[in-house]
Amino acid sequence: MQGLQSLQTTTKMIAGIEAMHMVKKGQTLQGEKSVQRQIYLINELFDLTA
């Protein structure tokens, strides 16, 4: 297994793991548990555009 090459890679990997745990626990911001809310959460966490 190869080690993590940079701090940026490590940070993004940990953020992804935390995001998946939040989705699994139903902590998709506030409101109903929907796919749209989960997508919004991921986009917000990773500064993505929808």
C-alpha distance matrix in Angstrom:
0.0 3.7 6.5 9.6 12.0 15.2 17.3 18.5 15.2 14.7 18.3 18.2 15.3 17.2 20.4 19.3 18.3 21.7 23.5 22.4 23.5 26.8 27.4 26.8 29.2 31.8 31.8 32.3 34.6 38.1 40.0 39.3 35.9 35.7 33.2 35.0 34.4 30.7 30.5 32.5 30.3 27.1 29.2 30.5 27.2 25.6 28.9 29.0 32.3 33.4
3.7 0.0 3.8 6.7 8.4 11.9 14.4 15.7 12.6 12.5 16.3 16.4 14.0 16.2 19.3 18.5 18.2 21.4 23.1 22.6 23.9 26.9 27.7 27.6 29.9 32.2 31.8 32.1 34.2 37.8 39.8 39.4 36.2 35.9 33.3 34.7 34.1 30.5 29.9 31.7 29.6 26.3 27.9 29.1 25.9 23.9 27.0 27.3 30.6 32.0
6.5 3.8 0.0 3.8 6.2 9.1 11.2 13.0 10.4 9.7 13.5 14.3 12.3 14.0 17.2 17.2 16.8 19.6 21.7 21.7 22.7 25.4 26.7 26.8 28.8 31.1 30.4 30.8 32.5 36.2 38.5 38.4 35.4 35.4 33.0 34.1 33.2 29.7 29.3 30.7 28.2 25.2 26.8 27.5 24.1 22.4 25.4 26.2 29.7 31.4
9.6 6.7 3.8 0.0 3.8 5.9 7.8 9.3 6.7 6.3 10.0 10.9 9.5 11.4 14.3 14.5 14.8 17.3 19.2 19.7 20.9 23.3 24.6 25.2 27.1 29.1 28.1 28.2 29.8 33.5 35.9 36.0 33.3 33.1 30.8 31.6 30.5 27.2 26.6 27.7 25.3 22.3 23.6 24.2 20.8 19.0 21.8 22.8 26.4 28.3
12.0 8.4 6.2 3.8 0.0 3.8 7.2 8.5 6.7 7.9 11.1 11.9 11.5 13.8 16.1 16.6 17.5 19.8 21.4 22.2 23.8 25.8 27.1 28.0 29.9 31.7 30.4 30.2 31.5 35.3 37.8 38.0 35.4 35.1 32.5 33.0 32.1 28.9 27.9 28.8 26.7 23.6 24.3 24.9 21.8 19.5 21.9 22.8 26.3 28.6
15.2 11.9 9.1 5.9 3.8 0.0 3.8 5.3 5.3 6.4 8.7 10.1 10.8 12.5 14.4 15.6 16.9 18.6 20.1 21.6 23.0 24.6 26.1 27.4 29.0 30.6 28.9 28.7 29.6 33.3 36.0 36.7 34.3 34.1 31.8 31.9 30.7 27.8 26.8 27.2 25.0 22.1 22.6 22.7 19.6 17.5 19.6 21.1 24.5 27.1
17.3 14.4 11.2 7.8 7.2 3.8 0.0 3.8 5.4 5.0 6.0 8.6 9.8 10.5 12.1 14.2 15.4 16.4 18.1 20.1 21.1 22.4 24.3 25.8 27.0 28.5 26.5 26.5 27.0 30.7 33.6 34.6 32.4 32.5 30.5 30.4 28.9 26.2 25.4 25.5 23.0 20.5 21.1 20.6 17.4 15.8 17.9 19.9 23.5 26.2
18.5 15.7 13.0 9.3 8.5 5.3 3.8 0.0 3.8 5.4 5.1 6.2 8.6 10.0 10.6 12.3 14.4 15.4 16.4 18.5 20.1 21.0 22.6 24.4 25.8 26.9 24.9 24.4 24.9 28.7 31.5 32.3 30.3 30.0 27.8 27.5 26.2 23.6 22.5 22.5 20.3 17.7 17.9 17.7 14.6 12.6 14.4 16.3 19.9 22.6
15.2 12.6 10.4 6.7 6.7 5.3 5.4 3.8 0.0 3.8 5.5 5.3 6.1 8.7 9.9 10.7 12.4 14.3 15.3 16.8 18.6 20.0 21.3 22.7 24.6 25.9 24.3 23.9 25.0 28.8 31.3 31.7 29.3 28.9 26.5 26.7 25.6 22.6 21.6 22.2 20.1 17.0 17.7 18.2 15.0 12.8 15.3 16.5 20.1 22.4
14.7 12.5 9.7 6.3 7.9 6.4 5.0 5.4 3.8 0.0 3.8 5.5 5.1 6.2 8.5 9.9 10.7 12.3 14.2 15.6 16.7 18.4 20.1 21.3 22.7 24.4 22.9 23.0 24.1 27.8 30.5 31.0 28.6 28.6 26.6 27.0 25.5 22.5 22.1 22.6 20.0 17.3 18.6 18.6 15.0 13.7 16.6 18.2 22.0 24.1
18.3 16.3 13.5 10.0 11.1 8.7 6.0 5.1 5.5 3.8 0.0 3.8 5.5 5.3 6.1 8.6 10.1 10.6 12.2 14.4 15.5 16.4 18.4 20.0 21.1 22.5 20.5 20.5 21.1 24.9 27.7 28.6 26.4 26.6 24.8 24.9 23.1 20.4 20.0 20.0 17.2 14.9 16.0 15.5 11.9 10.9 13.7 15.8 19.6 21.9
18.2 16.4 14.3 10.9 11.9 10.1 8.6 6.2 5.3 5.5 3.8 0.0 3.8 5.5 5.0 6.2 8.7 9.9 10.4 12.4 14.3 15.2 16.5 18.4 20.0 21.0 19.3 18.7 19.7 23.5 26.0 26.6 24.3 24.0 21.9 21.9 20.6 17.7 16.9 17.3 14.9 12.1 13.1 13.3 9.9 8.2 11.3 12.8 16.6 18.6
15.3 14.0 12.3 9.5 11.5 10.8 9.8 8.6 6.1 5.1 5.5 3.8 0.0 3.8 5.4 5.1 6.4 8.7 9.9 10.8 12.6 14.4 15.5 16.7 18.6 20.2 19.0 18.9 20.5 24.2 26.5 26.6 24.0 23.9 21.7 22.4 21.1 17.8 17.5 18.5 16.0 13.0 14.9 15.5 12.0 10.8 14.3 15.3 19.0 20.4
17.2 16.2 14.0 11.4 13.8 12.5 10.5 10.0 8.7 6.2 5.3 5.5 3.8 0.0 3.8 5.3 5.1 6.1 8.5 9.9 10.6 12.3 14.3 15.3 16.6 18.4 16.9 17.4 18.7 22.4 25.0 25.4 22.9 23.4 21.8 22.5 20.6 17.5 17.9 18.5 15.3 13.2 15.5 15.2 11.5 11.5 15.0 16.6 20.3 21.7
20.4 19.3 17.2 14.3 16.1 14.4 12.1 10.6 9.9 8.5 6.1 5.0 5.4 3.8 0.0 3.8 5.5 5.1 6.0 8.7 9.9 10.4 12.3 14.2 15.3 16.4 14.5 14.5 15.6 19.3 21.9 22.6 20.3 20.7 19.1 19.4 17.4 14.6 14.7 14.9 11.8 9.8 11.9 11.4 7.7 8.0 11.6 13.3 17.0 18.4
19.3 18.5 17.2 14.5 16.6 15.6 14.2 12.3 10.7 9.9 8.6 6.2 5.1 5.3 3.8 0.0 3.8 5.4 5.0 6.3 8.7 9.8 10.6 12.3 14.3 15.4 14.3 13.9 15.8 19.4 21.5 21.5 18.9 18.8 16.8 17.5 16.1 12.8 12.8 13.9 11.2 8.5 11.1 11.8 8.6 8.3 12.2 12.8 16.3 17.1
18.3 18.2 16.8 14.8 17.5 16.9 15.4 14.4 12.4 10.7 10.1 8.7 6.4 5.1 5.5 3.8 0.0 3.8 5.4 5.2 6.3 8.7 10.0 10.6 12.4 14.4 13.7 14.2 16.4 19.9 21.9 21.7 18.9 19.3 17.7 19.1 17.4 14.0 14.9 16.2 13.1 11.1 14.2 14.7 11.3 11.9 15.7 16.4 19.8 20.3
21.7 21.4 19.6 17.3 19.8 18.6 16.4 15.4 14.3 12.3 10.6 9.9 8.7 6.1 5.1 5.4 3.8 0.0 3.8 5.5 5.1 6.2 8.7 9.8 10.6 12.4 10.9 11.8 13.5 17.0 19.4 19.7 17.2 18.2 17.3 18.3 15.9 12.9 14.4 14.9 11.4 10.3 13.5 13.1 9.8 11.4 14.9 16.3 19.6 20.2
23.5 23.1 21.7 19.2 21.4 20.1 18.1 16.4 15.3 14.2 12.2 10.4 9.9 8.5 6.0 5.0 5.4 3.8 0.0 3.8 5.4 5.1 6.3 8.6 9.9 10.6 9.2 9.1 11.1 14.7 16.8 16.9 14.4 15.0 13.7 14.6 12.4 9.3 10.6 11.3 7.9 6.7 10.2 10.2 7.5 9.3 12.7 13.5 16.4 16.7
22.4 22.6 21.7 19.7 22.2 21.6 20.1 18.5 16.8 15.6 14.4 12.4 10.8 9.9 8.7 6.3 5.2 5.5 3.8 0.0 3.8 5.4 5.1 6.1 8.6 9.8 9.9 10.0 13.0 16.1 17.6 16.9 13.8 14.2 12.8 14.6 13.0 9.4 11.1 12.8 10.0 8.6 12.4 13.2 10.9 12.1 15.6 15.7 18.4 18.0
23.5 23.9 22.7 20.9 23.8 23.0 21.1 20.1 18.6 16.7 15.5 14.3 12.6 10.6 9.9 8.7 6.3 5.1 5.4 3.8 0.0 3.8 5.5 5.0 6.2 8.6 8.6 10.1 12.8 15.7 17.4 16.9 14.0 15.4 14.8 16.7 14.5 11.4 13.8 15.1 11.8 11.4 15.2 15.2 12.7 14.7 18.1 18.7 21.4 21.2
26.8 26.9 25.4 23.3 25.8 24.6 22.4 21.0 20.0 18.4 16.4 15.2 14.4 12.3 10.4 9.8 8.7 6.2 5.1 5.4 3.8 0.0 3.8 5.4 5.2 6.2 5.0 6.6 9.1 11.9 13.9 13.9 11.4 13.1 13.1 14.4 11.6 9.1 12.0 12.5 9.1 9.8 13.4 12.8 11.0 13.7 16.5 17.4 19.8 19.4
27.4 27.7 26.7 24.6 27.1 26.1 24.3 22.6 21.3 20.1 18.4 16.5 15.5 14.3 12.3 10.6 10.0 8.7 6.3 5.1 5.5 3.8 0.0 3.8 5.5 5.1 5.8 5.8 9.3 11.8 12.8 11.9 8.9 9.9 9.6 11.5 9.3 6.4 9.5 10.9 8.3 8.9 12.5 12.9 11.8 14.0 16.7 16.7 18.7 17.6
26.8 27.6 26.8 25.2 28.0 27.4 25.8 24.4 22.7 21.3 20.0 18.4 16.7 15.3 14.2 12.3 10.6 9.8 8.6 6.1 5.0 5.4 3.8 0.0 3.8 5.5 7.6 8.9 12.4 14.3 15.0 13.6 10.2 11.7 11.7 14.3 12.5 9.7 12.8 14.6 12.1 12.4 16.1 16.6 15.2 17.2 20.2 20.2 22.2 21.0
29.2 29.9 28.8 27.1 29.9 29.0 27.0 25.8 24.6 22.7 21.1 20.0 18.6 16.6 15.3 14.3 12.4 10.6 9.9 8.6 6.2 5.2 5.5 3.8 0.0 3.8 5.6 8.3 11.1 12.6 13.5 12.6 10.0 12.5 13.5 15.7 13.1 11.1 14.7 15.6 12.9 14.0 17.6 17.3 15.9 18.6 21.3 21.8 23.8 22.9
31.8 32.2 31.1 29.1 31.7 30.6 28.5 26.9 25.9 24.4 22.5 21.0 20.2 18.4 16.4 15.4 14.4 12.4 10.6 9.8 8.6 6.2 5.1 5.5 3.8 0.0 3.8 5.5 8.5 9.5 9.9 8.9 6.3 9.2 10.7 12.6 9.9 8.7 12.5 13.1 10.9 12.8 16.0 15.8 15.2 18.1 20.3 20.5 22.0 20.7
31.8 31.8 30.4 28.1 30.4 28.9 26.5 24.9 24.3 22.9 20.5 19.3 19.0 16.9 14.5 14.3 13.7 10.9 9.2 9.9 8.6 5.0 5.8 7.6 5.6 3.8 0.0 3.8 5.6 7.4 9.2 9.7 8.2 10.8 12.2 13.0 9.6 8.7 12.2 11.9 9.1 11.5 14.4 13.3 12.7 16.0 18.0 18.8 20.5 19.7
32.3 32.1 30.8 28.2 30.2 28.7 26.5 24.4 23.9 23.0 20.5 18.7 18.9 17.4 14.5 13.9 14.2 11.8 9.1 10.0 10.1 6.6 5.8 8.9 8.3 5.5 3.8 0.0 3.8 6.2 7.7 8.2 6.8 8.3 9.3 9.5 5.9 5.5 8.8 8.2 6.0 8.9 11.4 10.7 11.0 14.0 15.6 16.0 17.2 16.2
34.6 34.2 32.5 29.8 31.5 29.6 27.0 24.9 25.0 24.1 21.1 19.7 20.5 18.7 15.6 15.8 16.4 13.5 11.1 13.0 12.8 9.1 9.3 12.4 11.1 8.5 5.6 3.8 0.0 3.8 6.8 8.9 9.1 10.7 12.0 11.1 7.3 8.3 10.8 8.7 6.7 10.3 11.9 10.1 11.0 14.4 15.3 16.2 17.3 16.6
38.1 37.8 36.2 33.5 35.3 33.3 30.7 28.7 28.8 27.8 24.9 23.5 24.2 22.4 19.3 19.4 19.9 17.0 14.7 16.1 15.7 11.9 11.8 14.3 12.6 9.5 7.4 6.2 3.8 0.0 3.7 6.9 8.6 10.6 13.0 12.0 8.4 10.5 13.1 11.1 10.0 13.7 15.0 13.3 14.6 18.0 18.5 19.3 19.8 18.8
40.0 39.8 38.5 35.9 37.8 36.0 33.6 31.5 31.3 30.5 27.7 26.0 26.5 25.0 21.9 21.5 21.9 19.4 16.8 17.6 17.4 13.9 12.8 15.0 13.5 9.9 9.2 7.7 6.8 3.7 0.0 3.8 6.7 8.7 11.7 10.9 8.1 10.8 13.4 11.9 11.8 15.3 16.6 15.6 17.2 20.3 20.7 20.9 21.0 19.3
39.3 39.4 38.4 36.0 38.0 36.7 34.6 32.3 31.7 31.0 28.6 26.6 26.6 25.4 22.6 21.5 21.7 19.7 16.9 16.9 16.9 13.9 11.9 13.6 12.6 8.9 9.7 8.2 8.9 6.9 3.8 0.0 3.8 5.9 9.4 9.6 7.6 9.9 12.8 12.4 12.5 15.5 17.2 17.0 18.4 21.1 21.9 21.6 21.6 19.4
35.9 36.2 35.4 33.3 35.4 34.3 32.4 30.3 29.3 28.6 26.4 24.3 24.0 22.9 20.3 18.9 18.9 17.2 14.4 13.8 14.0 11.4 8.9 10.2 10.0 6.3 8.2 6.8 9.1 8.6 6.7 3.8 0.0 3.8 7.0 8.5 6.7 7.6 10.9 11.5 11.2 13.6 15.8 16.2 17.0 19.5 20.9 20.3 20.7 18.5
35.7 35.9 35.4 33.1 35.1 34.1 32.5 30.0 28.9 28.6 26.6 24.0 23.9 23.4 20.7 18.8 19.3 18.2 15.0 14.2 15.4 13.1 9.9 11.7 12.5 9.2 10.8 8.3 10.7 10.6 8.7 5.9 3.8 0.0 3.8 5.3 5.3 6.4 8.8 9.9 10.8 12.7 14.4 15.5 16.8 18.7 19.8 18.6 18.6 15.9
33.2 33.3 33.0 30.8 32.5 31.8 30.5 27.8 26.5 26.6 24.8 21.9 21.7 21.8 19.1 16.8 17.7 17.3 13.7 12.8 14.8 13.1 9.6 11.7 13.5 10.7 12.2 9.3 12.0 13.0 11.7 9.4 7.0 3.8 0.0 3.8 5.4 5.0 6.2 8.6 9.8 10.7 12.3 14.2 15.4 16.6 17.9 16.2 16.1 13.3
35.0 34.7 34.1 31.6 33.0 31.9 30.4 27.5 26.7 27.0 24.9 21.9 22.4 22.5 19.4 17.5 19.1 18.3 14.6 14.6 16.7 14.4 11.5 14.3 15.7 12.6 13.0 9.5 11.1 12.0 10.9 9.6 8.5 5.3 3.8 0.0 3.8 5.4 5.1 6.1 8.6 10.0 10.5 12.2 14.3 15.5 16.0 14.2 13.6 10.7
34.4 34.1 33.2 30.5 32.1 30.7 28.9 26.2 25.6 25.5 23.1 20.6 21.1 20.6 17.4 16.1 17.4 15.9 12.4 13.0 14.5 11.6 9.3 12.5 13.1 9.9 9.6 5.9 7.3 8.4 8.1 7.6 6.7 5.3 5.4 3.8 0.0 3.8 5.4 5.0 6.1 8.7 9.8 10.4 12.2 14.3 15.0 14.1 14.2 12.1
30.7 30.5 29.7 27.2 28.9 27.8 26.2 23.6 22.6 22.5 20.4 17.7 17.8 17.5 14.6 12.8 14.0 12.9 9.3 9.4 11.4 9.1 6.4 9.7 11.1 8.7 8.7 5.5 8.3 10.5 10.8 9.9 7.6 6.4 5.0 5.4 3.8 0.0 3.8 5.4 5.1 6.3 8.6 9.9 10.6 12.4 13.9 13.0 13.9 12.1
30.5 29.9 29.3 26.6 27.9 26.8 25.4 22.5 21.6 22.1 20.0 16.9 17.5 17.9 14.7 12.8 14.9 14.4 10.6 11.1 13.8 12.0 9.5 12.8 14.7 12.5 12.2 8.8 10.8 13.1 13.4 12.8 10.9 8.8 6.2 5.1 5.4 3.8 0.0 3.8 5.4 5.2 6.2 8.6 10.0 10.7 11.7 10.1 10.5 8.5
32.5 31.7 30.7 27.7 28.8 27.2 25.5 22.5 22.2 22.6 20.0 17.3 18.5 18.5 14.9 13.9 16.2 14.9 11.3 12.8 15.1 12.5 10.9 14.6 15.6 13.1 11.9 8.2 8.7 11.1 11.9 12.4 11.5 9.9 8.6 6.1 5.0 5.4 3.8 0.0 3.8 5.5 5.1 6.1 8.6 10.1 10.2 9.3 9.4 8.1
30.3 29.6 28.2 25.3 26.7 25.0 23.0 20.3 20.1 20.0 17.2 14.9 16.0 15.3 11.8 11.2 13.1 11.4 7.9 10.0 11.8 9.1 8.3 12.1 12.9 10.9 9.1 6.0 6.7 10.0 11.8 12.5 11.2 10.8 9.8 8.6 6.1 5.1 5.4 3.8 0.0 3.8 5.5 5.1 6.1 8.6 9.8 10.0 11.5 11.0
27.1 26.3 25.2 22.3 23.6 22.1 20.5 17.7 17.0 17.3 14.9 12.1 13.0 13.2 9.8 8.5 11.1 10.3 6.7 8.6 11.4 9.8 8.9 12.4 14.0 12.8 11.5 8.9 10.3 13.7 15.3 15.5 13.6 12.7 10.7 10.0 8.7 6.3 5.2 5.5 3.8 0.0 3.8 5.4 5.2 6.1 8.2 7.9 10.1 10.0
29.2 27.9 26.8 23.6 24.3 22.6 21.1 17.9 17.7 18.6 16.0 13.1 14.9 15.5 11.9 11.1 14.2 13.5 10.2 12.4 15.2 13.4 12.5 16.1 17.6 16.0 14.4 11.4 11.9 15.0 16.6 17.2 15.8 14.4 12.3 10.5 9.8 8.6 6.2 5.1 5.5 3.8 0.0 3.8 5.6 5.4 5.6 4.6 6.4 6.9
30.5 29.1 27.5 24.2 24.9 22.7 20.6 17.7 18.2 18.6 15.5 13.3 15.5 15.2 11.4 11.8 14.7 13.1 10.2 13.2 15.2 12.8 12.9 16.6 17.3 15.8 13.3 10.7 10.1 13.3 15.6 17.0 16.2 15.5 14.2 12.2 10.4 9.9 8.6 6.1 5.1 5.4 3.8 0.0 3.8 5.6 5.2 6.6 8.5 9.7
27.2 25.9 24.1 20.8 21.8 19.6 17.4 14.6 15.0 15.0 11.9 9.9 12.0 11.5 7.7 8.6 11.3 9.8 7.5 10.9 12.7 11.0 11.8 15.2 15.9 15.2 12.7 11.0 11.0 14.6 17.2 18.4 17.0 16.8 15.4 14.3 12.2 10.6 10.0 8.6 6.1 5.2 5.6 3.8 0.0 3.8 5.8 7.9 10.9 12.4
25.6 23.9 22.4 19.0 19.5 17.5 15.8 12.6 12.8 13.7 10.9 8.2 10.8 11.5 8.0 8.3 11.9 11.4 9.3 12.1 14.7 13.7 14.0 17.2 18.6 18.1 16.0 14.0 14.4 18.0 20.3 21.1 19.5 18.7 16.6 15.5 14.3 12.4 10.7 10.1 8.6 6.1 5.4 5.6 3.8 0.0 3.8 5.5 9.1 11.2
28.9 27.0 25.4 21.8 21.9 19.6 17.9 14.4 15.3 16.6 13.7 11.3 14.3 15.0 11.6 12.2 15.7 14.9 12.7 15.6 18.1 16.5 16.7 20.2 21.3 20.3 18.0 15.6 15.3 18.5 20.7 21.9 20.9 19.8 17.9 16.0 15.0 13.9 11.7 10.2 9.8 8.2 5.6 5.2 5.8 3.8 0.0 3.8 6.8 9.7
29.0 27.3 26.2 22.8 22.8 21.1 19.9 16.3 16.5 18.2 15.8 12.8 15.3 16.6 13.3 12.8 16.4 16.3 13.5 15.7 18.7 17.4 16.7 20.2 21.8 20.5 18.8 16.0 16.2 19.3 20.9 21.6 20.3 18.6 16.2 14.2 14.1 13.0 10.1 9.3 10.0 7.9 4.6 6.6 7.9 5.5 3.8 0.0 3.8 6.5
32.3 30.6 29.7 26.4 26.3 24.5 23.5 19.9 20.1 22.0 19.6 16.6 19.0 20.3 17.0 16.3 19.8 19.6 16.4 18.4 21.4 19.8 18.7 22.2 23.8 22.0 20.5 17.2 17.3 19.8 21.0 21.6 20.7 18.6 16.1 13.6 14.2 13.9 10.5 9.4 11.5 10.1 6.4 8.5 10.9 9.1 6.8 3.8 0.0 3.8
33.4 32.0 31.4 28.3 28.6 27.1 26.2 22.6 22.4 24.1 21.9 18.6 20.4 21.7 18.4 17.1 20.3 20.2 16.7 18.0 21.2 19.4 17.6 21.0 22.9 20.7 19.7 16.2 16.6 18.8 19.3 19.4 18.5 15.9 13.3 10.7 12.1 12.1 8.5 8.1 11.0 10.0 6.9 9.7 12.4 11.2 9.7 6.5 3.8 0.0
